[in-house]
């Protein structure tokens, strides 16, 4: 990798081994390296390729509205987040989170507050990402002295969710989360109860719903033995009706044909939370 531009000691614009312009980050990756010289690849922790038409142009445009400090702050948050959350983020998070942090700091300086209707559900659906992001907000308050609202944790969490699930865009991640929110709302209204975020069966149900939605978005489906399915339908008629309502909504709203196996598995998980919430 050849150095094109050192943004600071830890972040640099390079020409990689495939002759693609990239942003790399790592402790000391650009330290004492001159333009045109090779950097030590073993120091690279993150590698973001500026691919597609306008990639370099978009990056240069981004640098006009964010600071190198935003990029380094994002890289530290990502590095710590990967350790805490136990997964590797795809490299798109570096620039998207940097951009978000820059805008967040600008809003905080001007006392502007922006919330999201998904906030409660993000906390419920992605408890680990939300908890870590909440701690990030608290640390940023202490570091900057700005009154950064706790609600910013939901937005930061979405960046990690997007980077973990390798969604093609933040819009797709938001849609994925909104679908899960709608499923939870149907169940809440059907049973006339709220879900507790510290309940094991609720957490297990949400995990099932997350994978269920991903399967539907990927065109996959679970199968179940029909004889077993009849037993579930007979023993859990109320929960089966709720699962059918969910399937009907997904058909109407998104055109998904939810298979009977998926409906039955939903009914099983709904039965657990119906008995324990």
C-alpha angles and dihedrals in degrees: 000000000000122000115242098169134355110219089184136320092291105036127052144166109232144172103237130213090272089053091250120140107243143171113232130185135190138126109294093350093143099028111135091350118133127212109279094023124114118256124219103264091199089069093057111109099166128028119190115185115212092219130165128041112316094015094134091039091053090049093050089048090050091053089058092064102033132048130234085246088062090054093047092046090051091048091053092048090049094047093050092041093055090053093047097042096040099229140096117248119218112249096251089082093073097071098030093051091043089054092047093049091050092052091043092055090048091052091047092052090051095042093242117153125201122182134186128223087221094062099101092044093047088055090050099040098040105028096161095050091044094049092050092046090049089055089049090055092050092050092048090052090054093044098046103027089227121134095241107182118239088235088076086075089075092057093047090048090054090058090056092045091051092048093047097048092043091229114180092237144359087251090062091049090051090049091049090051092045091053091052089047090053092050091051091048091053090052092046092052094043094053095031092229140109122238119240114225092215095055115110095212091049090051091049091049091051091049089053091048091050092055091040091056092046090052091050092049089049093047094247130131140189121239127215134190107261094223090055088046092056090053091052091048091051097043097041105033094150093050091044090055090051091050089050090052090053091049091048091051092050090050093051098041102036107012092244118157101211110203123233091247091059091047090053093048089050089051091053093053092043089053090056094053091041089058097043110035 
